[in-house]
Amino acid sequence: MLILAITMHIVPERREEAVGIALSMVEATRKEEGCLAYTFYSPLDDPHTFFVYEEWISEEALNAHLQSAHMKVYQKRMPAVVVGSVEVKRYTG
């Protein structure tokens, strides 16, 4: 199993757009074979920080996700709403 924990900071005036992008991604990704968990969340005291939590059954499932059509759309749209670098932590279990 693979777990990804991702942190990103959202441009304040583009938060609603970022939420829409995230919700579309969640809906499509949860249907993927090998996806055990996929969610975005934001701390109550920092609504412009998004965390993404992902669980994948295998490296192959994650790789298929990274090649999916909805991931390609996400990769085109998110840079406009994210400020700074994106932190990705990867765990295996």
C-alpha positions as CSV (number, residue, x, y, z in Angstrom):
1,M,0.0,0.0,0.0
2,L,1.1,3.6,-0.7
3,I,0.1,6.7,1.1
4,L,0.6,10.2,-0.1
5,A,0.2,13.3,2.1
6,I,0.3,16.5,0.1
7,T,0.3,20.1,1.3
8,M,-0.4,23.1,-0.9
9,H,-1.2,26.7,-0.3
10,I,-4.0,28.3,-2.2
11,V,-4.2,31.9,-3.6
12,P,-6.8,33.4,-1.2
13,E,-8.9,35.0,-3.9
14,R,-9.0,31.7,-5.9
15,R,-10.1,29.4,-3.0
16,E,-13.6,28.7,-4.4
17,E,-12.1,27.8,-7.8
18,A,-9.6,25.5,-6.0
19,V,-12.4,23.8,-4.1
20,G,-14.2,23.1,-7.4
21,I,-11.1,21.6,-8.9
22,A,-10.6,19.5,-5.8
23,L,-14.1,18.2,-5.7
24,S,-14.0,17.2,-9.4
25,M,-10.8,15.4,-8.7
26,V,-12.1,13.6,-5.7
27,E,-15.2,12.4,-7.5
28,A,-13.3,11.0,-10.4
29,T,-10.4,9.5,-8.4
30,R,-12.5,7.6,-5.9
31,K,-13.9,5.6,-8.8
32,E,-10.4,4.4,-9.9
33,E,-9.4,0.8,-9.4
34,G,-6.8,0.6,-6.6
35,C,-7.8,3.8,-4.9
36,L,-8.4,3.1,-1.2
37,A,-8.8,6.7,0.0
38,Y,-8.6,10.1,-1.6
39,T,-9.6,13.3,0.1
40,F,-8.8,17.0,0.3
41,Y,-9.2,18.9,3.6
42,S,-8.3,22.3,5.0
43,P,-7.7,23.4,8.6
44,L,-10.3,25.6,10.2
45,D,-7.7,28.1,11.2
46,D,-6.0,28.2,7.7
47,P,-8.6,27.9,4.9
48,H,-5.9,28.6,2.3
49,T,-4.0,25.5,3.0
50,F,-5.1,22.3,1.4
51,F,-4.0,18.8,2.4
52,V,-4.6,15.8,0.2
53,Y,-4.6,12.3,1.6
54,E,-4.3,9.4,-0.8
55,E,-4.1,5.6,-0.3
56,W,-3.3,3.3,-3.2
57,I,-3.3,-0.4,-3.2
58,S,-0.1,-0.5,-5.3
59,E,2.5,1.5,-7.3
60,E,0.7,0.4,-10.5
61,A,-2.6,1.8,-9.3
62,L,-0.9,5.1,-8.4
63,N,0.8,5.2,-11.8
64,A,-2.5,4.6,-13.6
65,H,-4.0,7.5,-11.6
66,L,-1.1,9.8,-12.6
67,Q,-1.9,9.0,-16.3
68,S,-5.6,9.5,-16.0
69,A,-7.5,12.1,-18.0
70,H,-8.8,13.8,-14.9
71,M,-5.3,14.1,-13.5
72,K,-4.2,15.8,-16.7
73,V,-7.0,18.3,-16.3
74,Y,-6.1,18.8,-12.7
75,Q,-2.4,19.4,-13.6
76,K,-3.4,22.1,-16.0
77,R,-5.8,23.9,-13.7
78,M,-4.2,23.8,-10.2
79,P,-1.1,25.9,-10.9
80,A,-3.3,28.9,-11.3
81,V,-4.7,28.5,-7.8
82,V,-1.6,27.4,-5.9
83,V,1.0,29.7,-4.5
84,G,4.5,28.5,-3.6
85,S,5.8,24.9,-3.6
86,V,3.7,21.8,-3.1
87,E,5.0,19.4,-0.4
88,V,4.6,15.6,-1.1
89,K,5.3,13.0,1.5
90,R,5.2,9.4,0.5
91,Y,4.8,6.4,2.8
92,T,4.7,2.7,2.1
93,G,3.1,0.0,4.2
